[in-house]
Amino acid sequence: MKDREYEFLLNSYDKHNVTRENICNFYFGCEPQNIKETVVIAPWWEPDIFPEFIPELIHSAMFKHWQVSLNEKKFSYIKTGIGASVCADAVLVLGCTDCKNIIFI
């Protein structure tokens, strides 16, 4: 999706007084700046299947969200549930954050 079209979607929230902070808090349980630049999106698996990961659960409602440490690097890990639409919702919400890299597993 082109940046202009995505900005149109995000700006539509402004018409209804919904802030990007509200969106991020609702879906991920944190402020937008707490989402790391690298985010793992997983429809099914939780981070505990990877023995090297050190996960800290942040939020468990709409999506489950962890901050994970691996070899002194930190990233966000989001379990969306199964289905293209919920994965797409999570990716759209990431547009409200500083996320630059998405790894889908």
C-alpha positions as CSV (number, residue, x, y, z in Angstrom):
1,M,0.0,0.0,0.0
2,K,1.3,3.4,-0.9
3,D,2.3,5.7,2.1
4,R,-0.3,8.3,1.0
5,E,-3.1,5.7,1.1
6,Y,-2.0,4.4,4.5
7,E,-1.8,7.9,5.9
8,F,-5.4,8.4,4.6
9,L,-6.5,5.4,6.7
10,L,-4.7,6.7,9.8
11,N,-6.0,10.2,9.4
12,S,-9.5,8.9,9.2
13,Y,-9.1,8.0,12.9
14,D,-8.5,11.7,13.7
15,K,-12.0,12.5,12.4
16,H,-13.4,10.4,15.2
17,N,-11.0,11.6,17.9
18,V,-9.2,8.2,18.0
19,T,-5.5,8.8,18.5
20,R,-2.7,6.5,17.4
21,E,-1.8,6.0,21.1
22,N,-5.4,4.8,21.7
23,I,-5.1,2.3,18.9
24,C,-1.7,1.0,20.0
25,N,-2.9,0.7,23.6
26,F,-6.1,-1.1,22.7
27,Y,-4.4,-3.7,20.4
28,F,-0.9,-4.1,21.9
29,G,-1.4,-2.8,25.5
30,C,1.4,-0.2,25.3
31,E,2.4,3.2,24.0
32,P,3.5,3.3,20.4
33,Q,7.1,4.1,21.4
34,N,7.3,0.8,23.3
35,I,7.0,-1.3,20.1
36,K,10.5,-2.1,19.0
37,E,11.8,-1.5,15.4
38,T,11.8,-5.2,14.8
39,V,8.5,-7.1,15.4
40,V,7.8,-10.8,15.0
41,I,4.2,-11.5,13.9
42,A,3.0,-15.1,14.7
43,P,-0.5,-16.2,14.2
44,W,-0.1,-19.3,16.4
45,W,3.2,-19.8,18.1
46,E,4.1,-18.0,21.4
47,P,7.7,-17.1,22.1
48,D,8.3,-19.9,24.6
49,I,8.7,-22.4,21.8
50,F,12.1,-20.8,21.1
51,P,14.3,-21.8,24.1
52,E,16.8,-18.9,23.4
53,F,14.1,-16.2,23.7
54,I,13.6,-14.4,27.0
55,P,10.0,-13.1,26.8
56,E,8.2,-10.7,29.0
57,L,4.4,-10.6,28.5
58,I,3.2,-7.1,28.1
59,H,-0.5,-7.5,27.0
60,S,-2.9,-10.3,26.6
61,A,-6.2,-9.2,25.1
62,M,-6.9,-8.4,21.5
63,F,-3.4,-9.6,20.6
64,K,-0.8,-11.1,22.9
65,H,2.3,-8.9,23.0
66,W,5.7,-9.7,24.5
67,Q,9.0,-7.9,24.6
68,V,11.7,-10.4,23.9
69,S,15.5,-10.4,24.5
70,L,17.8,-12.5,22.4
71,N,21.6,-12.2,22.6
72,E,21.3,-8.7,24.1
73,K,18.9,-7.6,21.3
74,K,15.3,-6.7,22.0
75,F,12.3,-7.0,19.7
76,S,8.5,-7.1,20.0
77,Y,6.6,-10.4,19.5
78,I,2.9,-10.3,18.6
79,K,0.6,-13.3,18.5
80,T,-2.3,-12.4,16.3
81,G,-4.4,-15.5,16.0
82,I,-5.1,-17.3,12.8
83,G,-6.4,-15.6,9.7
84,A,-5.3,-13.0,7.2
85,S,-7.6,-10.3,8.5
86,V,-6.2,-10.4,12.1
87,C,-2.7,-10.4,10.8
88,A,-3.5,-7.4,8.6
89,D,-5.0,-5.6,11.5
90,A,-1.8,-6.1,13.5
91,V,0.3,-4.8,10.7
92,L,-1.9,-1.8,10.2
93,V,-1.6,-0.9,13.9
94,L,2.2,-1.2,13.6
95,G,1.9,1.8,11.3
96,C,1.3,3.8,14.5
97,T,4.6,2.7,15.9
98,D,8.3,3.0,15.1
99,C,8.3,-0.5,13.6
100,K,10.6,-0.9,10.6
101,N,11.0,-4.6,10.2
102,I,8.4,-7.3,10.4
103,I,9.3,-11.0,10.6
104,F,6.3,-13.3,10.0
105,I,6.5,-16.8,11.3
